[in-house]
Amino acid sequence: MKAAVLLINHNWNLSDKKIDITNDITFCNIENTDIGKLYIKLCKDLNYHEGEPITQVAIVLNEDIIDHSFFDYHSSDSIISELCNFISICMSRPLPRYDLLCSADNFNTVSSNPIEIHYEYDLYENLIGPSLNTILSTIDRTFEYSYSINEDHIRDIKTCFENYRQLKTNETRLGNAFSFYFNAWHSRKVDQMCINLAIVLESLFAPSSNTELIYQISFNACKFLGRTENEREKIFALVKKFYGLRSKIVHGSFPKFEELNVLTASMFVLCSEILKMLFTDLNLAQIFIDENKREKQIKKWMFE
């Protein structure tokens, strides 16, 4: 059996029609392929996607990597979830939706009806409009609402996935951050996303002690991300403000709706950047899976 993960609403912006991530995993433009023809047939015969094809892009997975854990796709540990998590990280945006097609005859027919793995939620509205970029512009970042996959995305996804497979992230802070990032963009409600993103930051930047926790997480995050003194100052203030929202939610208060939406969307963009930096750089990632190295790095930031 083979499987194809359809990345809904994505466009293919590469000259090549397919790119191998590993020997068993391929990103491809499905137009004029067996997968594409089957997809169009499903739209017509089953009224799939209300009868209209809405994507060009799929991840094709060969039978050699389909095992008992393959179908645990609501967990961050399944190979589908790992790949989709890295797509989200490298494109700095959550996947609006992804569906699974399984076929025993090389995509002439499907083994079962298409499986909807993930469907869009509140975050998408928060990523549209000027409010997000107004905040991001203060730290010299921008956000473009686009689902067009290009060569840079594929290169970064491939690098991240290769490095992830080399790293032993189980029961490490980096592995924890990766899992809660996945939970964040799968959350149906923005307050739940806020809490999950806060855990991403805590996993990576919390000190070993609980003294002045919010200050130290904000400080360590700004030292990691900031390229100039002014930028670090603005990132510090943004993370600290975000943590104020997190504290309100945890302690039973209700943050202002607009502030929660925009700050959480901003932090999603920053957490994507952080994880992309880590997984595209093996040496940097090694620091965050070794507690002694991480503590040394945190102490170094304190005295720079």
C-alpha positions in Angstrom: 0.0 0.0 0.0 1.1 3.6 -0.7 -0.3 6.8 0.8 -0.6 10.4 -0.3 -1.1 13.2 2.1 -2.9 16.0 0.2 -1.8 19.5 1.4 -5.1 21.3 0.9 -5.0 24.8 -0.7 -1.3 24.5 -1.4 0.3 25.5 -4.7 3.4 24.1 -6.3 6.0 26.8 -7.2 9.0 24.7 -8.3 10.4 23.8 -11.7 10.6 20.1 -10.9 7.4 18.1 -10.6 8.7 16.1 -7.6 11.4 16.3 -4.9 12.6 13.3 -2.9 12.8 14.0 0.9 14.1 10.4 1.5 14.0 7.3 -0.6 10.5 6.6 0.6 9.1 10.1 0.9 8.4 12.5 -2.1 6.8 15.9 -2.4 5.1 16.3 -5.7 2.9 18.3 -7.9 0.0 16.0 -8.5 -1.4 17.6 -11.7 -1.5 15.1 -14.6 -0.3 12.3 -12.3 -2.1 9.1 -11.2 -2.7 10.7 -7.8 -4.1 13.8 -9.4 -6.4 11.9 -11.7 -7.7 9.9 -8.8 -8.2 13.0 -6.8 -10.2 14.6 -9.6 -12.3 11.4 -9.8 -13.0 11.5 -6.1 -14.1 15.1 -6.3 -16.5 14.2 -9.1 -17.8 10.9 -7.9 -17.9 11.5 -4.1 -18.4 15.3 -4.1 -15.0 15.3 -2.3 -14.0 19.0 -1.6 -17.5 19.9 -2.8 -16.7 18.6 -6.2 -13.8 21.0 -6.9 -10.0 20.1 -6.7 -8.4 22.6 -4.4 -4.7 21.6 -4.2 -1.7 20.8 -6.4 0.5 19.3 -3.7 0.9 16.0 -2.0 3.4 14.0 0.1 3.8 10.5 -1.3 4.8 7.8 1.2 6.0 4.4 0.0 4.8 1.1 1.6 8.2 0.5 3.3 7.5 3.2 5.9 3.9 2.4 6.6 3.8 0.5 9.8 1.5 0.3 12.9 2.4 3.8 14.0 1.7 5.3 10.6 -2.0 5.8 11.3 -1.5 7.5 14.7 -1.6 10.8 12.8 -3.1 12.8 15.6 0.1 12.3 17.5 3.2 14.4 16.9 5.1 11.1 16.7 3.7 9.7 13.5 5.7 10.2 10.3 2.8 12.2 8.7 2.7 14.5 11.8 6.4 14.9 11.8 6.4 15.9 8.1 3.4 18.3 8.4 5.0 19.8 11.5 8.1 20.7 9.6 6.1 22.1 6.7 4.4 24.4 9.2 7.7 25.3 10.8 9.5 26.0 7.5 6.6 28.0 6.0 5.9 29.8 9.3 2.2 29.0 9.0 -0.1 26.1 10.0 -1.4 23.8 7.4 -5.0 24.8 6.7 -6.0 21.2 6.1 -4.4 17.9 5.1 -6.1 14.6 4.0 -4.9 11.1 3.5 -5.4 8.8 0.5 -4.4 5.2 0.7 -4.1 2.9 -2.3 -3.1 -0.7 -2.8 -2.8 -0.4 -6.6 -0.5 2.6 -7.1 -3.4 5.2 -7.0 -5.7 3.7 -9.5 -8.2 3.4 -6.8 -8.4 4.2 -3.1 -8.4 1.5 -0.3 -10.9 3.6 1.7 -12.6 7.0 1.5 -10.2 9.9 2.0 -9.4 10.5 5.6 -9.6 14.1 6.9 -6.7 14.4 9.4 -6.8 18.1 10.2 -9.2 20.9 9.4 -8.7 24.7 9.8 -9.6 26.6 13.0 -9.6 30.1 14.5 -5.9 31.0 13.9 -6.4 31.5 10.1 -8.5 34.6 10.6 -5.8 36.0 12.9 -3.1 35.6 10.3 -5.0 37.8 7.9 -5.0 41.6 8.1 -2.7 44.4 9.2 -2.7 43.8 13.0 -0.2 40.9 12.9 2.3 42.7 10.7 2.0 45.8 12.8 3.4 43.9 15.7 5.9 41.9 13.7 7.3 45.1 12.1 8.5 46.3 15.5 10.9 43.3 15.6 11.8 43.5 11.9 9.6 40.6 10.8 6.8 40.3 8.3 4.2 37.6 7.6 2.9 36.8 4.1 -0.3 34.7 4.0 0.6 32.3 1.2 0.5 28.6 0.7 2.8 28.4 -2.4 5.6 25.9 -1.8 8.9 26.9 -3.3 12.4 25.6 -3.5 13.5 27.3 -0.3 10.7 25.6 1.6 11.5 22.2 0.2 15.2 22.6 1.0 14.5 23.6 4.6 11.9 20.8 5.1 14.3 18.2 3.8 17.2 19.5 6.0 14.9 19.7 9.1 13.6 16.2 8.6 17.1 14.7 7.9 18.4 16.4 11.1 15.4 15.3 13.1 16.0 11.7 12.2 19.7 12.0 13.3 18.9 13.7 16.6 17.7 11.7 19.6 15.0 14.1 20.8 13.0 11.7 23.0 12.6 13.0 26.5 14.5 16.2 25.7 13.5 19.9 25.7 13.8 20.1 22.0 11.5 17.1 21.5 9.0 18.6 23.9 9.0 21.9 22.1 8.5 20.1 18.8 5.4 18.2 20.2 3.8 21.2 21.8 4.3 23.3 18.6 2.3 20.5 16.8 -0.3 20.7 19.6 -0.5 24.5 19.1 -1.4 24.7 15.5 -3.8 21.8 16.0 -5.6 23.6 18.8 -9.2 24.6 17.9 -9.2 27.6 20.2 -6.7 30.4 20.4 -6.3 30.3 24.2 -5.2 26.6 23.9 -2.8 27.6 21.2 -1.4 30.3 23.5 -0.7 27.8 26.3 0.9 25.3 23.9 3.2 28.0 22.4 4.1 29.1 26.0 5.3 25.5 26.6 7.4 25.6 23.5 9.2 28.7 24.8 9.5 27.2 28.4 10.9 24.0 27.0 13.7 25.8 25.2 14.4 28.9 27.3 13.3 28.2 30.9 16.2 28.2 33.4 16.8 25.2 35.7 15.3 27.2 38.6 11.9 28.9 38.8 13.2 32.2 39.9 11.9 35.1 37.8 10.8 32.6 35.3 8.9 35.0 32.9 11.8 37.5 32.9 14.4 34.8 32.1 12.4 33.1 29.4 11.8 36.4 27.7 15.5 37.3 28.1 16.8 34.0 26.7 14.3 34.1 23.8 15.4 37.6 22.8 19.1 36.7 23.0 18.4 33.7 20.8 16.3 35.6 18.2 17.6 39.2 18.3 20.1 40.4 15.8 20.6 43.9 17.2 20.3 45.4 20.7 17.1 47.3 19.6 15.6 44.1 18.2 16.4 42.1 21.3 14.7 44.8 23.5 11.5 44.7 21.4 11.4 40.8 21.3 11.9 40.8 25.1 8.9 43.1 25.6 6.8 41.1 23.1 7.5 37.7 24.8 7.0 39.2 28.3 3.6 40.6 27.1 2.6 37.3 25.6 3.4 35.6 28.9 1.0 38.0 30.6 -1.7 36.5 28.5 -0.6 33.0 29.3 -0.7 33.8 33.0 -4.3 35.2 32.8 -5.5 32.1 31.0 -3.8 29.7 33.4 -5.2 31.6 36.4 -8.7 31.8 35.2 -8.9 35.3 33.8 -10.0 36.3 30.3 -7.6 38.4 28.1 -8.9 40.9 25.7 -10.1 39.1 22.6 -8.1 41.1 20.0 -4.9 41.2 22.1 -5.0 37.4 22.6 -5.5 36.7 18.9 -2.8 39.0 17.6 -0.2 38.2 20.2 -0.7 34.5 19.9 -0.4 34.7 16.1 2.8 36.7 16.5 4.2 34.2 18.9 3.4 31.4 16.5 5.5 33.1 13.8 8.4 33.5 16.3 8.2 29.9 17.5 8.3 28.7 13.9 11.4 30.8 13.4 13.0 29.4 16.6 12.4 25.7 15.6 13.5 26.3 12.0 16.8 27.7 13.3 17.3 24.7 15.6 16.4 21.9 13.2 18.3 23.4 10.2 21.5 23.6 12.3 22.6 20.3 13.9 25.2 21.9 16.1 22.7 24.4 17.5 20.1 21.6 18.0 22.6 19.6 20.0 22.8 22.4 22.6 19.1 22.1 23.2 19.0 18.3 23.6 21.9 18.3 26.2 20.8 20.0 29.4 24.4 20.8 30.5 25.1 22.5 27.1 21.9 24.4 27.3 22.6 25.7 30.8 26.0 26.8 29.7 24.5 28.7 26.8 21.9 30.4 29.0 24.7 31.5 31.4 26.7 32.8 28.5 23.8 34.9 27.3 23.6 36.4 30.9 27.1 37.8 30.8 27.4 38.8 27.1 
